[in-house]
Amino acid sequence: MCGIIALLLGELGVHQAAGPELYEGLGLLQHRGQDACGIVTCGPKGRFYQMKGNGMVRDVFDPSAIGSLVGSMGIGHARYPTAGTSLASEAQPFYVNSPYGIVLSHNGNLINTPHLRYYLDHYAHRHINTDSDSELLLNILADNLQKTGKFRIDQDDIFRAVGELLRHCHGAYACTAMLAGFGIMAFRDPNGIRPLGYGRRRSSNGKDWDYAIASESVVIDALGFSDWTDVQPGECIIITTKGAISKRQVVPKRTFAPDIFEYVYFARPDSVMDGISVYSARMAMGEALAAEIQRRVKLANLEVDVVIPVPDTSRVAALQAAQTMGVPYREGFCKNRYVGRTFIMPGQSMRRKNVRRKLNAMTQEFAGKTVLLVDDSIVRGTTSKEIIQMARDAGAKKVIMASCAPPIRYPNVYGIDMPSRQELVAYDRTEEEIAAYIGADLIVFQTLDALIESCRQFNPAIETFDCSVFTGEYITGGVDEEYLNHIHSLREDSAKAKKKSQNGGKATAPEHGAEGWRSQTPLAGEKGARQPNGHSNGANEDEEEGQSCSGPMNGADAIGLYNEPLLSRRHSPSRASGGQVGLSNSFYAGISEMDINETAETVAASEDLGVSEGANAVAGGAGASANSGAAK
């Protein structure tokens, strides 16, 4: 699960900076991804400027980094990885220079990646450098645009290219993209599984319009935009630098099935997605859950003394449940707000360790009481088990655990990190066995019908939701036992840990093609690899993971974008470097100061020749490649 954003400032003839507002927007989407983040903007002459790396938004971007993001339009991404690796080189957005210069951000997950890889390799002849399905999306789009054979493309060409992408890429995806000098765009998979929408506001001159696209409406509201409109399933939106907005249904809608887990857990309560207020849906979940709790408690001959939420997502539902039941509601856990969301932390041991760092029980609310703990969902059981033990340590007489969602028994293949059935606490267990495992006296789950109705009542036009984690029924089709076993082998925590240890502590992944796995060889920029110019990468062997640079080739340090002149800035130990063309392990690391000056003069001379402006004007030719990509 990731957060994506795009922004176009529409005051014509005035150079404005989109970077600061893209930064603010990513901060508002931080709950959707805490692993990595990035921003790419487009400035004069169609040049791209980027900054991205591992870490929280506040850590990757400082005033200097934001100031280097030149241009009045750009896209951003906050990453929570479900595919690929956690290397800084796989932070988004991605860039490909041919054709026209394209940047893309993606939220979701594809399920037919082997077929797409085979096509790109054997027919499109495009090199794919990572295990990222997002890199595949970018290159499929680029290949479709390449087929036009045009020097300049228009909206119709883009609509056709996106339509072809939607016909051949299966799974869940909401994407924002930017074409150099042309504009921004957004599109959504034909089932509308992942959320996406856009809004507008008057430009500073009071005449033109600024446009923003985001995963959640809270970004639009907070940045002063209005007229939030959901991108429809199978729809593409294009906004040009001249302020023209056009949209088209590029493929027929299939069954509209937004992911119901967005309303249960991921989305902010102040967001509205697909016509449903997340806050209202969670209130309805609490009311429905209260009825089920009262039934189950009566059967167990128990009496609830106090309702306590597990911060933060469950607060709305817990309060409504307490009011419906006529039981006191109390805040029994004090939360450390500087620890990330444990569900989206990589690795079971890391999640378990951070639960007690994140929450502290207040004894006066637990001592001698039968406590009802309300959580949004129970996934691996890690948090629930620790929290119940904390409640008992604080003196609780009995502990009842209630979940606003039904038991999660199946993996999610659409972009949520629930890949392994064996890691799910409800897998192959009865409710009584789940209660015993997490240490609860009683466990109560929301019924699936009640959960669906809690959301659907606010938009009856949505006939169904993606509930695959509860039912094992995947709305897109194409998910069989072989596929589930495949992702289990890739993504379970033990497999990730093993892969990381085998690669010197860095979590890298082998590539696969249509025929399956193939042996991994060092790639450009990786330890032991040879650069295209023959130089070894040994100079960078001790580099921290967070220092890696993303760009034309994942893992390579020759970025090829235009933030700064050659070697004008040193590596920062806390984040990935920005738009430097040559870094420590590239060709430019070995050249003399005189060579640098000569190269700078050459660059200046080439600019004097008049680089063409428009859709295919992209800087950084020395480092640019058509093979950029990263994992979501």
N, C-alpha and C positions, 0 to 999 in steps of 0.2 A: 504494500500500500504506500502510495506516494502522494505528494501535493504538487500540483503544477499551476503555473501562472503565466500569462502573457499580457503585455501592456503596449499600447500605441498612443502616444501623445499627438493630438491632431492639429495643433496650431501650425498651419502651413507657413513655410518660409522662416520659421524660428527654430533654432537649435535648442532643444530642451533635453534634460537628463532624465531618462526613465529608470536609471539604476537605483536611486534612493527609494522610490516607491515599489520597485520589484523586491528590494530588500525587506521593506516593511511587509509586503504581501507574503513573502516566504516565512517571515516570523509568525504571521497569523496562521500559517499552514504547518507550523513546526510539529504539531501533534500527529501529523500524518507520516512523518519521517524524520528520524534523528541521526541517521547514519552518515549522510553526506548531503551536500547542497551545492547549487551552482546557479550562476546567472550569465547569460550571453546577451549583449546588446548589439545593435547595428547602428553605425554612425555614418558620417559623410563618406561618399564614394562606395557605399555598400560594404564597408569594412566591419568585421565582427570583433568584438572585444569581450573577453571572458574572464571569470574568476570562479573557481570551484575547488572543492576538496572535501575530505572527511571531517565530520564534526557538525555541531549545531550551527545555526545561521549566525548567531552572535560571535562564534569563534572563527568562522571562515572569513567573515567580512569585517573589515575595519574601515574607518573613514577613507584611508588611502586606496583600499581595494574598491570601495564604492565609487570613489572619484575617478578611477581608471576606466569605468564602464561608460564609454562615450556613446551617445545616441539617444534618439527620442522613441525608440521601440526596442523591445527585448522580451525574452522568456526566461523563466526560472523554474527550479525543481528542488524539492526536498525529498530525499531518498530514504526509503525503507526497503532493503534488498530482499527479494524473494527469488531472484535468479542472478546468475553470475557470481561475483565475489564482492568483498568489502574494500577492495583497493581504492585509493583515491583516484586512480586512473579511470574508474568506472562511474565516477560522479557525472551526473547529467547537468545541463543539456549536452547533446552530441552535435557534432559538426561534420558535414561532408561538403567538399568543395565543388563536386561535379555531380549534376549540372547546377549552375546558377548560384550555388552557395546556399545550403540548407542547414538549419539548426532545429532540433526536435527534442521535446520532453514527453515522457510517457508514464502513465499510471495504469497498471494492470498486468496481465500476463497472457502470453500466447500459448496455445496448446498444440500447434502444428509446426513447431520450429524446425524439426529435421527436414521436412519437405521444402520449407522456405530456404533453408541453408543450401540444400541440394540445387534448387533453382538458381540461386544467386551465384553459386560456385560454377555450375556446369553451363548455364545459359546466359546469365547476365555478366559473368566473369568479374564479379565483385568480391574482393577479399573480406571475409568476416573474421575479426581479430579476437572476439571474445565469445563467451557463452550467453551473451545478452540478447534476449528477444527484442529489446528496444533498438539495438543496433540493426537487427533484421528489419524492423519497421522503417527505420530511417533509409536503409538501402533499397527496400522495396519501393518506397516513395520516390527516391532518387532515380531508380531504374525506370519507373513509369513516366517520370518527367523527361528523362533522357530520350525516350522513344518518340517524343514529339519532334525532335530534330530541329527545333526552332532556336533562333538567336534570342528572341524574346518571347515569353509565354504570357498568357492572359488568364483570367479567372476560369474560363471554360476548360483550358488545358489542366488547370489544377483540380477542378472538380472531377474530370475524367480520371486523372491519376489517383486521386483519393478513392474514387469509386472502385477502381481496379484493386487497390490495396484492401478495401473492406471486403471485397469478394473473395480474396485469397488468404487473408490473415484471420485465423479463427481464435477465439478466446475473448478476453476482456481487455479493452484499451480505451482510454481517453487521452487524447494527445493535443498538445499545442506545438506549432511549428512557426518558423520565420524564414522567409526568403530574402536574401540580401537585396536591399534597395526596393523591394516590392511591397512587403507587408507581413502581417501575421495571419495565422489560420488556426482552426480548431476542428477536430472531428471525433466522433464517438462510435464505438462498435455497434453493430446492428441490433443487439439486444439491450443496449444502454446499461450495462452492468456497472460500470464505473461512472461516477458523477462528473458533470462538467456544465458550466454555464458562463454567461457573459453579461456585462452591464456597460453603461455609458454615463458620461457627465460632460458638461460644457467645458470647453477649453478656457484657458485664462483670458483669451480675447473675447469671450462671450458669444462667439459665432460658430466656431468649429466644435467637433466632438472628440473627446478622448474615449478610448475603449479598453476594457480590461476583461480578461478571460481567466477563470479560476476553477479549482475543484469544488470550492464551497462558496456560498453567497456571503459569508462573513467577511471575506476579503473585499468584495464589492462594496459592502456597507461601510467598512472601516476606512476605506480609501476615498470615500465621498462619492462613489458611483451610485447609480440607481437603475431602475428598469431591468432588474435581474431576469434573464431569460435562459431556460435550460436548453442546451444543445440536444436535439432530439436523436434517438438511436438511428444510425445510418446517415446522419446529416453532417455537412461540412459548412463551416463559416469562414469567409475570407474578408479581411479588412485591409485595405491598401493604404499606402502612405499618403495618398490623396484624400483619405477619409471616406472612401466608398466602401460600404459594407454589402456583401451579397451572401446568400445562403441557399443551399440546394440539398434536397434529399437525393444523395448520390447512389444509394442502394435501397431497395424496399425494406421497410421495418420488418423485423422478425418479432417473436414474442418479447414484448417489453418487460424486462425483469431486472430492475435495479437490485443491487446486493443489499439484503435486509440487514446485514451486519454493519453497514454504514450507520444505520439508525440506532442499532444496539450499542455500538462502541466507538467506531472510528470518528465520526463527524462531531464537530463542536455543537453544543446544544443551541447556539444562536444562529445556526445555519438553516437554510431552507433548500431542500434538494428535491427536484422533480415534484414540486408543489406540496411537499410534506415538511412541516416544521419538525425539526429533530426534537426540540423541546416538547412540543405537544405529543409527539409519538412516544417519548419516554414517560410522560405523565400517564398516558393511556396504558403503557406497559406496566406501570406501578399499580394502577387500579385493577387491571386484570390479574396481576400476580397476587394481589391481596386476597382475591376470592379463592385462588388455589391454595394459598397459605392457610387461610382459615379452615378450608376443608381438610387439609393434611394434618394440621395441628390438632384438630378435634379428634381425628382418628388415632393420633399418637398420644392422646390424653395429656397434652402439654398446654401451657399458657404463657404467652409472650409478655415479658415485662417491658422491653424496650426494643425499638428498631434503630439499627446503626448502619449507615451506608459504608461501603468500601470506597474511599475517595478515588477519583472524582466523578467518573462517568455515571455512577449509579445514584448519585444524590437526588436527582429529580424523581426517579422512579421510587426510591426508598421513602422520600417525603410523602409522595402521593399514596403509597401503600400504607404508611403509618396513619395518615388521616382517614383513609378508608376503613382501616381496622379499629380506629379509635385507641391506638397505642402511642405512648410518647415516642417522639423522634429525637435522637441525640447524636451529636458528633462525637463518637468515641475514639476516633483515630486522628492524631495530629500528623499532618503530612509535610514532609520535607519537599518543597516545590522545586528543589534544584537537582532532583534525581529524575531521570527520564522515565517514560512509560515502560513498565517492566515487560509487558506483552511483546513490545517491539524491540527488546534488547536481544542481541545475538547470543545464543547459548543458554542452556538450562541452568548451568551453575551460576552464570552471571545474573540471570533473572532471580534465582533463589537468594543469592547473596544480597541483592539490592532491595528485597521486600522489607527487611527490618531496617535498612538504612532509610527507606522511604517513609515508613509508617511507625508511629509510636502510640501504643494504647494508653488511654487515660483511665486509671484504675477505678475512679469513682463512678464511672458509667458501666462498669462490668461486674464489680464485686457483688457476689450473692444473687445475681440475676440470671433469668433465662433470656438470652440475647438472640435476637433475630438479625443476622448479618445479611445485607442485600448487596449483591454484586451484579454487574451488567451481564456477565457470562462466566463460565468456568471452562477454560480451554485445556491447559496442561495440568491444572490443579496445583501448580507450584505456589502461586500467590495464596490461594484458598487455604492450603495446608498450613502455611506459615502464619496467616492471619488468625486462623482458628486457634492455633497454639498460643499466639499472643493474647487472644481473648481469655483463654484458660489461665495463662500465667497472670493475667490481671484480675483473676478471681471469679470469672463467669461460672455459674452453676451448671448451666447447659447452653450449648451453642447450636442454633439452627441456621443453616446456610440456604439462602434463596437466590435463584438466578433468574434474571429477566429474560433469558433465552433458554430454549430447550437444550438437552444434552447435545454437545458437539461430538459426533461420532465419525465424521468423514473429513478427509482433507479438502482444503480449498485450493483450487487450481487457477483462480482468477486474480491472484495478486495479494492474498493474505497468507502470512507465513504459518500455515497449518498443514505442512506437507506430509507428515508421517502419522498414520493412524495409530501406531504404537505409542506415540508421544501424547495422544489425547487421553485425558483421564476417563472419559466416558466410553472409550473404545472397548468393546467386548466386556463391559461391566454393567450390572444392574444398578439402579439408583441406590439400593442398600449397600452395594459394594463400593460405589463412589463415596458415599457418606463415610464408610469405614476407612477408606483410603485417605481422605482428607481430614478425618478425625472429628466429623460433625455428629451430633446426636440425631439429627434429621436433616435431609436435604430436600428442597422443593424446587422444581424446574417449571418455568412457564410452558404452557402447551403451545404447540406450533400454530394452531388455529388462532389462539388468542394473540400471539405475537404478530401474525399477519394482519389480523383485524386492527390491531393497535396502530399500524402504519397506514393500511389501506383506507381506513375511514376518512382520512384527510385528503385522499385523492382516489376516488373510486375508479377513475380511468385506468389506473394500474391494476391489471387483472391478476398479476402474479409477481412474485419476487424470486430472486435467486436465493434459495434456502438449501443449497447443496451440502453445506456443512452439517445440516440436521437430517437430511433425507438421502443423500448420496445420489440425487438426481441432478445432472449437470445440463443446464439449459441449452448450451451450444451443441451438445452431442460430442462425439469423438473422444470421450474419456472412458477408457476401458481399464480392466485390471492390469494389463501390461503397462499402460501409461502411469497408473497410480504406483505400481511397483518401481517404475523408472524414477519418478520424482522422489519416492521414498529413499531410494539409494543415493540420490543427489543431495537431499536437503535435510535429512535428519541430523540432529545435533552431533551425534557421534561421528557421522560421515564428514561433517564440516570440520570437526576438531582433528580428525585423522588427516584430512586434506591439508589443513593448515600446518600440522606438524611435519608433513612430508615436504612442505615447501618453505622450510626455514622459518616457520612462524607466520607466514603470510598466506592468507586464504585465497589461493588461486584455483581456477577450475580448468579441466581439460575441455577442449572443444569436441563437438560431436557433429556428425553429418547424417545423411539419410540412412547410412548403413550402421550407425551406432557410434561407439566411442573409438577414438583413435589416440595413439600415444601423444603425450604432450612434449613439445619441443620449445626451447626458450624463444620468446618473442622479442622484437625490438624493444629496448628499454628494460628488459628483465635481466636479472643477474645471469651472467654467462652467455648472453646473446651477443652476436656481432651486429654492429650497426651497418646500414647500407653502405656507408663510406669506408668500412673496414675497421673502424675504431672499436675497441672493446668497451664494454659497459662496466668494467671493473672499478672505475673511479667512483661509482655510485653504490658500492656494495653495502655500505653502512647506513644508507639513507633510511630515515624513518618512513613508515608506511604513509603517514599523513603528508609527506612531502612530495609524493608522486604527482605528476602532472598529467592531466587528461588532454587529449587533443586528437590530431588526425589519426594516430594509431594508439590504441589503449596500451598503457605501459611505456610508451615512448615519451621522451621529454622534449622533443621538438614539436612545439604546439602549432606554430604557423598562424596564429591570430595576431591582432595588431595592437594590443594594449600598450606595449612599450618598445623602445629601440633595443638592439641586441645587447644582452648582458647588462642592462641598465639597473637591474635589481637583483639582489641576492635571494637565495632560498629563505623562506620563513620556516622555522621549525614547527610552527603550529598549524600551518595550512598548506594546501597545494598552491603552487606558484600560479601566477596569472597568465598573461598573454605573451610571455617572452617567446621569441622565436627560437633562440638557442639556449640550452641550459647545460648543466655540468657534464652530462654524458652524451652531448650531441657534438656534431662537427665543430661548432663554434667554440667549444671549451678549449680546443687546442690551438686556436689562432692567436696571433700576436695583437698588440694594441694597434699597430699600424694596419694590420689586416682588418680589424674592427672599424677603424676610421675609413678605410677604403670601401668596406662593405656599406657603411652608413652613407657615404657619398654616392655609391651606386644606387641605394634605395631612394635617396633624395632625387637623383637624376631621373630615375624611372617615374617618380611621381610628377616631375616636371613635364614628362611626355604626355601626361593626361590620362590617368587610368579611367576607363569607361565607367560611368555611373549607371545604376540600374540593377536589374534582377540578377545579373551574373558578374557583378564587380565584387570580388573577394580578395582580401589581402593575405599576405603570408605565403606566397607561392613556394618559397624554399622549403617550408616545413609542411605545406598542405598536402593532404592526401584524401582520396575518396573513401577512406576506410575507417572513419571515426566511429566510435560507438561506446556504449557503456551499459551497465546493468541497472535495472531499476530497483 
